[in-house]
Amino acid sequence: MKNNWIKKGCIYKVDGSKLWNKTHSQVPVVDIISSNRLRIYYATRDEDGRSGTSFIEVNSENPQQIEYVHDSLILELGKPGTFDDSGIMPTCIINKDGFKYLYYIGWTTRHTVPFSNSIGLAISKDGGKTFSKMFKGPVIGQGPLEPYFTGTCEVIQLNGEYVAYYLSCNGWKKINSKYEPFYNLKIATSKNAIDWTITGKIAINLEDNEGGIASASVLNLGDYYGMWFSVRSSSDYRNNLENSYRIGYAESTDGFKWKRKESNIIPISEDGWDSKMIAYPNVITTESKFYLFYNGNGFGKTGFGYAEKAIT
């Protein structure tokens, strides 16, 4: 796919006016709810740094035009000791049997390493305005083939089953006296989008000097599938713009074997909200355009925006 993305700027940044939205508008997850409206779920952080999930709605012809801002979180943190007791971030939404399935990242803190993540599932029966957790535990989490943690995921239907492209931590390494996680994208499959089989198959693997691949966004493009994803260096990626997240791109003819095509499809800007980092892509299509929603600097501290390109 030719790289003709046109940046359109930042859409939204939380104003910090409430206890639950002090900083960050992270990991935008877009749901097309009508012909003229998009709902964008995002993660924000409270004064203690714990992530929670809310949403805004924008005009589909002009996503800069905000139509609605939700004034509360849609999910509560889990009880102490559960996988999502320290944070909840959206990662994927699908429509199934008249309901909306919201896959989310649960955060909990650890003693030996800073944190652990797993993937939870919440269901909406009112079109995505309110959600209830399906389980107290994760649907994709630690297990025999996943000894560390799982994170972002993208779920699509493929050949009569559901396929998840999810972040899989391969281990932690101490770098400059700080433990850093290393992770790639792996594949899980399911018949019902609830009970998942961990295949151990790698969708996108790390290359030399890379430390993390996350946030797959997959579209069926006719004769092939396209995947956009975040990729960062193995160290000094928080403050060094040379090592920070960028958006890569891969293609597949069957949805299982992927070939990387690009590692930086949208360059950082010279200044402004996305001048140091570009991360967490979420790509959708309208009748005439591709929209690529993403975060800028500080893992979403400066908000989220989008780029577009014509469908040819």
N, C-alpha and C positions, 0 to 999 in steps of 0.2 A: 504494500500500500504506500503510495507516494506521500511524502511528508510535506503537506501543504497546510498545516494547522495555522490558524490566525488567532492570536490571543485577543480576548475580549475584555479582560480585566477581572478584578475581584468583584464578587457578588455580595458576600455577606461576612461579617465579623461580629461576634457577640459583643454587646455593649457593657457587660459586667454589672448590670443593674440588679441582678438577683444573686442569691447565695449560691445557686447551682451553675451559674454561667460566668464565672469570673474571668476565665481565659479560654482560648482555643475554640475553633470551629473546624473540627478535624474529620477526616475520612468521609467525605460526602458520598451518600448512597442515594441514587436517584430512582424514583418510581414515577412512571407516566400514568397519571390518574385521570386525565381527560385529554381531548384533542388540543386544548389550549392551556393546560396547567401541568406543571411538574412539582412533585413533592420531594424535597431533599432532606433526608435524615442526616444528622451529623452528631459528632461527639463534642461535648464541651467539658470544662473542668470546674469543680467547685474550689472554695478557698483552701481546701486541704489537698488539692491536686487530684481528686478522684473524678474519673470520667463518668458522664451520664449522657443520655441520648434524647434529643429533641428533633424538631424539624421546622422547615419553612416551606412555603409554596411560591413558585415563580411562574411567570408567563412563559409558555413553551416557545413562542416566537421571539421573545426577548427576555432571556433569563435574568438580565439585570433588573427587570421590573418585578419587585417582590410584592406578592399579592396577600400573603398571610405569614405571620410569625407566631409559632406556638409558644405559649407562656409557661410551660412546665415540662418536666421530664416524662417520658412515656414508660419507663421501667424503673423499678426500685432495685437498689443493690441487694445482693443475696445476703442471707444470714451469715454471721461470723463463722468462718471455716469453710464456706462454700467457694466454688471456683470464681464467682463473680461478686465477692464481698467488697472489693476495692475499686471496681470500675466496670462500666458497660459501654461498649462502642459498637455502632452498627457496622455491618460488613457486606450484607447482601439481602435483597428482598425479591421473592418470587410470588407468583399467583398460583394457587393450587386448590382445586375443589371449592372455589368461591371464597377462599380465605387468603390472607396474605401471610407468608412465612418470612419472618425477619430473623436472619442469622446474625448473631452478635458475638463480640469478643468479650469474654469475662476476664477480669483482672483480679489477681490476688497477690499479696506480697509474700516473699520468702526470706529465710534467714541466711542461707548460704549464697544465694544469688538474689538480685533485686526483686524479681517478679516471676510470675508464671501466668500464662494465658491458656484458655480453652475456648471452644466455640459452642455457644448456646443457641437455643431456638425459642422464639416467641411467636404467638399466633394472634392475628387480628381478625375479628368477625365484623368489623364496622368499616372496612375499606382502608384501614391503615391509620386511623386516628388514635385508637387505643390498642394496647397489646397485653397479652398474658403469657407468662413463661410456660412452656409446655412441660418442662422438667426442672427440678432443683439442681440437677447436674448437667454436664455438657453432652452434646451429641457427637462431637469430635474432640477428643481430649487425650490425655496420657494413656498409654497402654503398651502392650508388648512391642509394637513397632514405633511407638512414639514416646520415648522415655523422658523427653524434656518438656516441650510445650507446642501447642498449635495456636494459630492466630487467624489472620484474615482469610476469608474464603469467598469464592464465586461459585454459584450453583447454576447449572444449565441442564436442560433435557437433551439427551443424546441417545438415539437408537433404542427408545423405549425404556430408558432408565435415567436416573439423575447422576450427574458427575459433579464433584466438588474439586476445585483447584484451591488448595489451602496451604497456608504458611506452615512449614514444618521445621522446628528447631533441631539442628544437628548437634548442638553442644554449646558450651560457654568457654571462652578463653579470657584469661586475665591479661589486659592490655593497659599499660600505664597505671597499674594498681587498681584497675576497675574491670569487673567481669562484663564481657560483651557477648551477646548472643549471635550465633551464626545460623542462618535459615535460608531454605530454598522453597520452591513450590512443589507439592506432591499431589497425588490424585486419590480420591475416595469415590466409591460408587454406592448407589442406593436404589431400591425399587420404589420407595415411598417418600423419599426426601427427609426421612426421620431417622431410620436405622441405617448406619453407614458402615461400609466395609473398607478398612484401610488396606490399600493395595500395595503400598511400598513403592509404587512407580513414581518416578520424578517427571514432572512436567517441565519445569525450568530449573536448571542447576546453576550453582555458583561458578563463575569463571575466576581466573587469577585476580587477586587483590580485591575481590568482592566479598562482602560480609553478610548481605541481606537482600532477599528478593521477597516482595510482599504485594498484596493488593491486586490480584489478578482481576481483570475485567475482560470478559469474553463475549464476542459477537459472532453469530453465524453470518458469513459474508457471501453465501451462495455456494461456490465451489470449494470454499475453505473457511477455516475459522481464524479470526484475529484475536490476539491477546495483548492487552496493555498491562504493564506491571511496574512497580517501583523497584529500583535497584540502587544500592549504596555501596560504598567502600567498606573495608573491614575495620577501619579505625578512624578516629578523628572526623567522624561524619556529622557531628552535631553543630560544629562551629566553623569547620573548614569547607568553604563552598566547593572546592575541588573534589571533595570526598562525599558530599552530601547526596541525598536522594535525587535521582532523575527518573524519567519515565522511559522504559524500554518497550519493545514491540516484538512479537513472535507470531508465527503462522503454523497451522496444522491442517492436514486434509482429513484427519479422522478424529481429532479432538484429544488424542492420547500422545502422539509423537509430535513434539513441537520443535520448530527451528527458529532460533533467534535471528531477527533481521536488523534491529537497531537497539542502541542502548541510551539514546538521548534524543527523543523525537521532538521535544520542545525545549530549546535552550533557555537558561535563566535570563531574566531581564537585566539591563544595565543598572537599574535602581528600582526601588519600590517593593511591593508585597511579595514578589516571587523572584527576587534578585539573588537569593542564596540557596534556595531549595525548591524543587518541584516534585511533588509526591502524591501517592494515593489516587490513581486515576479511576474514574468511573465513566464509561463511555456508553452513550445511547444514540439511537437514530430517530430522527423525525422523517417526514416525507421527503425532505430535500437536503437535510444536513446531518452530519455527525456532530455531536456535542461531546467534548471531553472535559469533565469536571475534575478539578484537582486542588490540592493544597499548595501553599507557597511556603514561606520561611517559617522556621521554628515548629515544624510538624503540625501546622495548622494554627499557629498563634496569630498569624496575620489574616486568617480567614480562608475562604475558598472562592475560586473563580472558575473560569472555563475558557476553552478554545473551541473553535468550530472549523469545519471544512465542508465543502459541498459534496454531495453524493453524485458520483459521475457514472 
